Amino acid sequence: MYSDTATAGGVVWTTQIPTSPDGTIPEGIKAQSRQVLDNLRDALERAGSSLDRVLHMTIYVTDLAERGVFNELYREYFAAPRPVRCALGVNQLGIAGMRVELTATAAASARD
């Protein structure tokens, strides 16, 4: 088992994959994007943070043409001004069938 979240000095770092609570990976980029964003929200809340405290994200997708699907959901989960982010196209991710993964940095307490 790996740790998906670390906190130090008022900062939360997390990496999320699109696994559902039962350990399966949903089919399709939309379902995986929603799952990875739900997992991000849950991990941040466990660490004493929240989506509105995210400062930076890196999104990895196996097909950059599907980035627009992720972007639609991104706008649902994050209000403007949205976090700084970058999206990268990669050949494959760590688990067969995964199409999206993300890393995020967030403040552990409310922004000043």
Secondary structure, DSSP 8 states (H G I E B T S, - for coil): ----EEEETTEEEEEE----TTS---SSHHHHHHHHHHHHHHHHHHTT--GGGEEEEEEEES-GGGHHHHHHHHHHH--SS--EEEEEE-S--SSTT--EEEEEEEESS---
